[in-house]
Amino acid sequence: MSGNLLEVSDLHTRYGRVEALSGVSLSVPQGHIVSVIGANGAGKTTLMNSVMGLLPSQGTVLYGGEPMHNVPLEARVARGMCLVPERRDLFASMSVQDNLTLGAYSRRRESWKADLDDVYRRFPRLLERRTQLAGTLSGGEQQMLAIGRALMGKPKLLLLDEPSLGLAPLIVRDILLMVKHLRDDGLTVLLVEQNARASLAISDEAYVLETGAVKMSGPAAELIRNPELTASYLGG
């Protein structure tokens, strides 16, 4: 196996006659944060859903060096791939703690109790709100809960789709800082984000999607200084 935990090659995804992804290729090295940035409609969420097997696609997805073409969603999750979707998909009428424990549904309780404590350590606000209904949380708290629930599944690859969506700037900073800490603790992250500057600031590598194709890619520290990218996506 190479140093890449995820390798996507020539990925094509269609919605009817419309091709949403046109030959996308990218690599996610073990222990790195890789960002995918681009405008609305560029294909970022389609890419995440295709990698997870939620959408039919053509091309190659290798995870840990193994092809995922015929691997169903549940098996991908069991192997350590976990998607935090754009809309978070929490169980609004269930408590914070119940949402978290559902993230470990396939594990024995004695094996995930320490992970629950770890989630509460990372997100003290969730500990304070553990008996509160998820639907009554603020947007930032709901995003913390969605990430925490994903962590309960012991992922090796965390796919985060627009974690800053609808959040205040200070909350965005805290969420992305937590993502950086997760990387520092060994987790591999594929991050889709419209807040390009904040995303690049915590990433190792990045890809720019435009109308379903990779327009440019490279080390995040270089892309953030790229004049074309600055003019198009970074507001400068």
C-alpha positions as a Markdown table, in Angstrom:
| # | Residue | x | y | z |
|---|---|---|---|---|
| 1 | Met | 0.0 | 0.0 | 0.0 |
| 2 | Ser | 1.2 | 3.6 | -0.8 |
| 3 | Gly | 1.1 | 6.5 | 1.7 |
| 4 | Asn | -2.3 | 7.4 | 0.5 |
| 5 | Leu | -5.3 | 6.3 | 2.5 |
| 6 | Leu | -7.7 | 7.3 | -0.2 |
| 7 | Glu | -7.0 | 7.4 | -4.0 |
| 8 | Val | -9.7 | 8.5 | -6.4 |
| 9 | Ser | -9.0 | 8.1 | -10.2 |
| 10 | Asp | -11.0 | 9.3 | -13.1 |
| 11 | Leu | -14.3 | 9.5 | -11.2 |
| 12 | His | -17.5 | 10.3 | -13.2 |
| 13 | Thr | -20.9 | 10.8 | -11.6 |
| 14 | Arg | -24.1 | 11.7 | -13.5 |
| 15 | Tyr | -27.5 | 13.0 | -12.5 |
| 16 | Gly | -29.5 | 11.7 | -15.4 |
| 17 | Arg | -27.8 | 13.2 | -18.5 |
| 18 | Val | -25.9 | 15.8 | -16.5 |
| 19 | Glu | -22.4 | 14.9 | -15.7 |
| 20 | Ala | -21.7 | 16.3 | -12.2 |
| 21 | Leu | -18.1 | 14.9 | -12.0 |
| 22 | Ser | -16.0 | 14.7 | -15.1 |
| 23 | Gly | -12.9 | 12.5 | -14.4 |
| 24 | Val | -12.0 | 13.7 | -10.9 |
| 25 | Ser | -8.7 | 12.3 | -9.5 |
| 26 | Leu | -7.3 | 13.1 | -6.1 |
| 27 | Ser | -5.2 | 11.5 | -3.3 |
| 28 | Val | -5.5 | 11.8 | 0.5 |
| 29 | Pro | -2.3 | 10.9 | 2.2 |
| 30 | Gln | -2.5 | 9.1 | 5.6 |
| 31 | Gly | -2.6 | 11.6 | 8.5 |
| 32 | His | -3.3 | 14.7 | 6.3 |
| 33 | Ile | -6.1 | 17.1 | 5.8 |
| 34 | Val | -7.0 | 17.5 | 2.1 |
| 35 | Ser | -9.4 | 20.3 | 1.2 |
| 36 | Val | -11.7 | 20.4 | -1.8 |
| 37 | Ile | -12.8 | 24.0 | -2.5 |
| 38 | Gly | -15.0 | 25.5 | -5.2 |
| 39 | Ala | -18.1 | 27.5 | -5.9 |
| 40 | Asn | -21.6 | 26.2 | -5.4 |
| 41 | Gly | -22.5 | 23.6 | -8.0 |
| 42 | Ala | -18.8 | 22.7 | -8.6 |
| 43 | Gly | -19.5 | 19.1 | -7.5 |
| 44 | Lys | -18.0 | 19.0 | -4.0 |
| 45 | Thr | -20.8 | 17.3 | -2.3 |
| 46 | Thr | -21.3 | 14.9 | -5.2 |
| 47 | Leu | -17.6 | 13.9 | -4.8 |
| 48 | Met | -18.1 | 13.1 | -1.2 |
| 49 | Asn | -21.2 | 11.1 | -1.8 |
| 50 | Ser | -19.6 | 9.2 | -4.6 |
| 51 | Val | -16.6 | 8.3 | -2.5 |
| 52 | Met | -18.9 | 6.9 | 0.1 |
| 53 | Gly | -20.9 | 4.9 | -2.4 |
| 54 | Leu | -24.1 | 6.9 | -2.0 |
| 55 | Leu | -24.2 | 7.7 | -5.7 |
| 56 | Pro | -23.5 | 5.4 | -8.6 |
| 57 | Ser | -20.3 | 6.4 | -10.3 |
| 58 | Gln | -17.6 | 5.3 | -12.7 |
| 59 | Gly | -13.9 | 5.3 | -12.0 |
| 60 | Thr | -11.7 | 4.0 | -9.3 |
| 61 | Val | -11.9 | 4.6 | -5.5 |
| 62 | Leu | -9.1 | 2.9 | -3.5 |
| 63 | Tyr | -9.3 | 3.0 | 0.3 |
| 64 | Gly | -6.3 | 1.5 | 2.1 |
| 65 | Gly | -5.2 | 0.2 | -1.3 |
| 66 | Glu | -8.4 | -1.8 | -1.8 |
| 67 | Pro | -11.0 | -1.0 | -4.5 |
| 68 | Met | -14.4 | 0.1 | -3.1 |
| 69 | His | -16.4 | -0.3 | -6.3 |
| 70 | Asn | -18.5 | -3.2 | -5.0 |
| 71 | Val | -18.3 | -2.4 | -1.3 |
| 72 | Pro | -21.7 | -1.2 | 0.2 |
| 73 | Leu | -22.0 | 1.8 | 2.4 |
| 74 | Glu | -22.3 | -0.1 | 5.7 |
| 75 | Ala | -19.1 | -2.0 | 4.9 |
| 76 | Arg | -17.2 | 1.2 | 4.1 |
| 77 | Val | -18.3 | 2.6 | 7.4 |
| 78 | Ala | -17.1 | -0.6 | 9.2 |
| 79 | Arg | -13.7 | -0.2 | 7.5 |
| 80 | Gly | -13.3 | 3.2 | 8.9 |
| 81 | Met | -14.8 | 5.6 | 6.3 |
| 82 | Cys | -17.2 | 8.1 | 7.8 |
| 83 | Leu | -19.1 | 11.0 | 6.2 |
| 84 | Val | -20.4 | 14.0 | 8.2 |
| 85 | Pro | -23.0 | 15.3 | 5.7 |
| 86 | Glu | -23.6 | 19.0 | 4.9 |
| 87 | Arg | -27.0 | 18.9 | 6.7 |
| 88 | Arg | -25.6 | 17.0 | 9.6 |
| 89 | Asp | -28.6 | 14.5 | 9.7 |
| 90 | Leu | -28.9 | 14.4 | 13.5 |
| 91 | Phe | -31.9 | 12.8 | 15.3 |
| 92 | Ala | -33.5 | 16.0 | 16.4 |
| 93 | Ser | -35.9 | 14.4 | 18.9 |
| 94 | Met | -33.2 | 12.4 | 20.6 |
| 95 | Ser | -30.7 | 13.6 | 23.3 |
| 96 | Val | -27.1 | 14.6 | 22.6 |
| 97 | Gln | -25.9 | 11.4 | 24.3 |
| 98 | Asp | -28.3 | 9.2 | 22.4 |
| 99 | Asn | -27.1 | 10.7 | 19.1 |
| 100 | Leu | -23.5 | 10.0 | 20.1 |
| 101 | Thr | -24.1 | 6.4 | 21.1 |
| 102 | Leu | -25.9 | 5.7 | 17.8 |
| 103 | Gly | -22.5 | 6.6 | 16.2 |
| 104 | Ala | -21.2 | 3.4 | 17.8 |
| 105 | Tyr | -24.1 | 1.2 | 16.9 |
| 106 | Ser | -21.9 | -1.5 | 15.5 |
| 107 | Arg | -19.6 | -1.7 | 18.5 |
| 108 | Arg | -19.8 | -3.3 | 21.9 |
| 109 | Arg | -20.5 | -0.9 | 24.7 |
| 110 | Glu | -17.4 | -1.6 | 26.7 |
| 111 | Ser | -15.3 | -0.8 | 23.6 |
| 112 | Trp | -16.8 | 2.7 | 23.0 |
| 113 | Lys | -17.3 | 4.1 | 26.5 |
| 114 | Ala | -13.7 | 5.6 | 26.5 |
| 115 | Asp | -14.5 | 7.1 | 23.1 |
| 116 | Leu | -17.6 | 8.8 | 24.5 |
| 117 | Asp | -15.5 | 10.3 | 27.2 |
| 118 | Asp | -13.0 | 11.4 | 24.6 |
| 119 | Val | -15.7 | 13.2 | 22.6 |
| 120 | Tyr | -16.9 | 15.0 | 25.7 |
| 121 | Arg | -13.3 | 16.0 | 26.4 |
| 122 | Arg | -13.0 | 17.4 | 22.9 |
| 123 | Phe | -16.4 | 19.1 | 23.0 |
| 124 | Pro | -17.1 | 20.1 | 26.6 |
| 125 | Arg | -20.3 | 21.9 | 25.4 |
| 126 | Leu | -21.7 | 18.5 | 24.4 |
| 127 | Leu | -21.1 | 17.2 | 27.9 |
| 128 | Glu | -23.0 | 20.2 | 29.3 |
| 129 | Arg | -25.8 | 19.5 | 26.8 |
| 130 | Arg | -25.8 | 15.7 | 27.0 |
| 131 | Thr | -29.4 | 15.3 | 28.1 |
| 132 | Gln | -30.7 | 18.1 | 25.8 |
| 133 | Leu | -32.5 | 17.3 | 22.6 |
| 134 | Ala | -30.3 | 17.6 | 19.5 |
| 135 | Gly | -32.9 | 19.7 | 17.7 |
| 136 | Thr | -32.7 | 22.4 | 20.3 |
| 137 | Leu | -28.9 | 22.9 | 20.0 |
| 138 | Ser | -27.4 | 25.9 | 18.3 |
| 139 | Gly | -25.9 | 25.5 | 14.8 |
| 140 | Gly | -22.4 | 25.3 | 16.2 |
| 141 | Glu | -23.4 | 22.7 | 18.8 |
| 142 | Gln | -25.1 | 20.6 | 16.2 |
| 143 | Gln | -22.0 | 20.6 | 14.1 |
| 144 | Met | -19.9 | 19.5 | 17.1 |
| 145 | Leu | -22.5 | 16.8 | 17.7 |
| 146 | Ala | -22.3 | 15.6 | 14.1 |
| 147 | Ile | -18.5 | 15.4 | 14.3 |
| 148 | Gly | -18.6 | 13.7 | 17.7 |
| 149 | Arg | -21.1 | 11.1 | 16.5 |
| 150 | Ala | -18.8 | 10.3 | 13.6 |
| 151 | Leu | -15.8 | 9.9 | 15.9 |
| 152 | Met | -17.8 | 7.3 | 17.9 |
| 153 | Gly | -17.5 | 5.0 | 14.9 |
| 154 | Lys | -13.7 | 5.1 | 15.2 |
| 155 | Pro | -13.0 | 6.4 | 11.7 |
| 156 | Lys | -9.7 | 6.3 | 9.9 |
| 157 | Leu | -10.9 | 8.6 | 7.2 |
| 158 | Leu | -13.3 | 11.4 | 8.1 |
| 159 | Leu | -15.2 | 13.1 | 5.2 |
| 160 | Leu | -16.5 | 16.5 | 6.3 |
| 161 | Asp | -18.9 | 18.2 | 4.0 |
| 162 | Glu | -19.2 | 22.0 | 4.6 |
| 163 | Pro | -18.8 | 22.0 | 8.4 |
| 164 | Ser | -18.9 | 25.8 | 8.5 |
| 165 | Leu | -22.2 | 26.1 | 6.7 |
| 166 | Gly | -24.4 | 28.7 | 8.4 |
| 167 | Leu | -22.1 | 29.2 | 11.4 |
| 168 | Ala | -20.7 | 32.5 | 12.8 |
| 169 | Pro | -17.1 | 33.2 | 12.1 |
| 170 | Leu | -15.9 | 32.5 | 15.6 |
| 171 | Ile | -17.7 | 29.2 | 15.7 |
| 172 | Val | -16.2 | 28.3 | 12.3 |
| 173 | Arg | -12.7 | 29.0 | 13.7 |
| 174 | Asp | -13.3 | 26.7 | 16.6 |
| 175 | Ile | -14.7 | 23.9 | 14.4 |
| 176 | Leu | -11.8 | 24.0 | 12.0 |
| 177 | Leu | -9.3 | 24.2 | 14.8 |
| 178 | Met | -10.8 | 21.0 | 16.2 |
| 179 | Val | -10.5 | 19.4 | 12.8 |
| 180 | Lys | -6.8 | 20.3 | 12.8 |
| 181 | His | -6.4 | 18.8 | 16.3 |
| 182 | Leu | -8.0 | 15.6 | 15.0 |
| 183 | Arg | -5.4 | 15.5 | 12.2 |
| 184 | Asp | -2.6 | 16.1 | 14.7 |
| 185 | Asp | -4.0 | 13.0 | 16.6 |
| 186 | Gly | -3.6 | 10.9 | 13.5 |
| 187 | Leu | -7.0 | 11.1 | 11.8 |
| 188 | Thr | -7.1 | 11.5 | 8.0 |
| 189 | Val | -9.6 | 14.1 | 6.8 |
| 190 | Leu | -11.1 | 15.0 | 3.4 |
| 191 | Leu | -12.7 | 18.4 | 3.9 |
| 192 | Val | -15.2 | 20.0 | 1.5 |
| 193 | Glu | -15.5 | 23.7 | 2.4 |
| 194 | Gln | -16.8 | 26.9 | 0.8 |
| 195 | Asn | -14.8 | 29.0 | 3.2 |
| 196 | Ala | -11.7 | 28.5 | 1.1 |
| 197 | Arg | -9.3 | 30.7 | 3.1 |
| 198 | Ala | -10.1 | 29.1 | 6.5 |
| 199 | Ser | -10.0 | 25.6 | 4.9 |
| 200 | Leu | -6.6 | 26.1 | 3.2 |
| 201 | Ala | -5.2 | 27.5 | 6.5 |
| 202 | Ile | -5.5 | 24.1 | 8.2 |
| 203 | Ser | -4.9 | 21.8 | 5.2 |
| 204 | Asp | -1.9 | 20.0 | 3.9 |
| 205 | Glu | -3.1 | 19.7 | 0.3 |
| 206 | Ala | -6.0 | 21.1 | -1.6 |
| 207 | Tyr | -7.9 | 20.6 | -4.8 |
| 208 | Val | -10.0 | 23.2 | -6.6 |
| 209 | Leu | -13.2 | 21.9 | -8.3 |
| 210 | Glu | -14.8 | 23.8 | -11.1 |
| 211 | Thr | -17.9 | 22.4 | -13.0 |
| 212 | Gly | -17.1 | 18.9 | -11.9 |
| 213 | Ala | -13.4 | 18.8 | -12.8 |
| 214 | Val | -10.2 | 19.5 | -10.9 |
| 215 | Lys | -9.0 | 23.0 | -12.0 |
| 216 | Met | -5.8 | 23.1 | -9.9 |
| 217 | Ser | -4.2 | 21.3 | -7.0 |
| 218 | Gly | -1.2 | 21.3 | -4.8 |
| 219 | Pro | 0.1 | 22.1 | -1.3 |
| 220 | Ala | -2.4 | 24.3 | 0.6 |
| 221 | Ala | 0.4 | 26.7 | 1.6 |
| 222 | Glu | 1.2 | 27.3 | -2.1 |
| 223 | Leu | -2.4 | 27.5 | -3.3 |
| 224 | Ile | -3.3 | 30.1 | -0.7 |
| 225 | Arg | -0.7 | 32.4 | -2.3 |
| 226 | Asn | -1.8 | 31.6 | -5.9 |
| 227 | Pro | -3.0 | 34.9 | -7.5 |
| 228 | Glu | -5.7 | 33.2 | -9.7 |
| 229 | Leu | -7.1 | 31.4 | -6.7 |
| 230 | Thr | -7.0 | 34.5 | -4.6 |
| 231 | Ala | -9.0 | 36.4 | -7.1 |
| 232 | Ser | -11.6 | 33.7 | -7.7 |
| 233 | Tyr | -12.1 | 32.2 | -4.2 |
| 234 | Leu | -10.3 | 34.1 | -1.5 |
| 235 | Gly | -11.8 | 37.5 | -2.0 |
| 236 | Gly | -8.5 | 39.2 | -2.8 |
